[in-house]
Amino acid sequence: MENLSYSKAIKEIEDILKYIESQEVDVDVLVEKVKRATELIRFCKNKLRVAEEELHKTLIELEEQNLTEEEPF
């Protein structure tokens, strides 16, 4: 999943869903599409988790910086 962005993964998941909903799909194709969608969902969940951790870390750093700046000399 190299060079895959969150937005590209979401788009691919949406495309898979449209494909599955729009026509009768061969069972073998369906299995492959579901496997791919599962991989993409895991990828997106991980991206969101990492982004949340980074955001949380940044907010803590900003809060600590503000506390330090507010202290009198």
C-alpha positions in Angstrom: 0.0 0.0 0.0 2.9 2.3 -0.7 2.1 5.7 -2.0 -1.5 5.3 -1.0 -3.2 8.3 0.7 -6.2 8.2 3.0 -8.3 9.9 0.4 -7.3 7.5 -2.4 -8.1 4.5 -0.1 -11.5 5.9 0.7 -12.2 6.5 -3.0 -11.2 2.9 -3.8 -13.4 1.6 -1.0 -16.3 3.7 -2.4 -15.6 2.3 -5.9 -15.6 -1.3 -4.6 -18.9 -0.7 -2.9 -20.4 0.8 -6.1 -19.2 -2.1 -8.1 -20.6 -4.7 -5.7 -24.0 -2.8 -5.5 -24.4 -2.1 -9.2 -24.2 -5.6 -10.6 -24.1 -9.3 -10.0 -20.6 -10.2 -9.1 -18.9 -13.5 -9.5 -18.2 -15.1 -6.1 -14.5 -15.2 -6.8 -14.4 -11.5 -7.7 -16.6 -10.7 -4.7 -14.1 -12.4 -2.4 -11.2 -10.5 -3.9 -13.1 -7.2 -3.7 -14.0 -7.8 0.0 -10.4 -8.7 0.8 -9.2 -5.5 -0.8 -11.8 -3.4 0.9 -10.8 -5.0 4.2 -7.1 -4.1 3.6 -8.1 -0.5 2.7 -10.3 -0.2 5.8 -7.4 -1.3 8.0 -5.1 1.1 6.2 -7.5 4.0 6.8 -8.1 3.1 10.5 -4.3 3.0 11.0 -3.9 6.4 9.2 -6.6 7.9 11.5 -5.0 6.4 14.6 -1.6 7.8 13.7 -3.1 11.2 12.9 -4.9 11.3 16.2 -1.8 10.4 18.1 0.2 13.1 16.3 -2.5 15.7 16.9 -2.7 14.8 20.5 1.1 15.0 20.9 1.1 18.4 19.1 -1.7 19.8 21.3 0.2 18.6 24.5 3.4 20.3 23.2 1.5 23.5 22.5 -0.2 23.4 25.9 3.2 22.9 27.6 4.7 25.7 25.6 1.9 28.1 26.6 2.3 27.1 30.3 6.0 27.8 30.1 5.5 31.2 28.4 2.9 32.2 31.0 5.3 31.6 33.9 6.8 34.8 35.3 10.6 35.2 35.3 
